[in-house]
Amino acid sequence: MVDDIVTPPLGLLLGGVDFVNLTIKMKNFVYEKQPPVVIRYGKFIQTMISFLIMAITLFFVIKAINKLNKITNKSKKAAEKEVMIPLEPNEEIKILCEIRDLLAKQS
């Protein structure tokens, strides 16, 4: 995606520069019959752009996952609170429990 979609428009914005072809040729002074030394800094720039785009994308994906995890944890905690609320019996249930206990003692 980065090589085919993102980098070409960026190169166009910078005046039609193709990052891969950016090089510095240094003449070989020691061995003059050898080809010149080529430093491909354009390829390095393209690799750094690819890395930054991937890092930013990964950052936002992890941020989204964390946000979904927080939402899920909040809903789980809310559900646990609803379940853990002790219900106090009303007066009618208390009286029925006392009657039950008295009948259990008699028999």
Secondary structure, DSSP 8 states (H G I E B T S, - for coil): -IIIIIHHHHHHHTTS--GGG--EEE--SS-TTS--EEE-HHHHHHHHHHHHHHHHHHHHHHHHHHHHHHHHHHHHHHHHHHHH------HHHHHHHHHHHHHHHH-
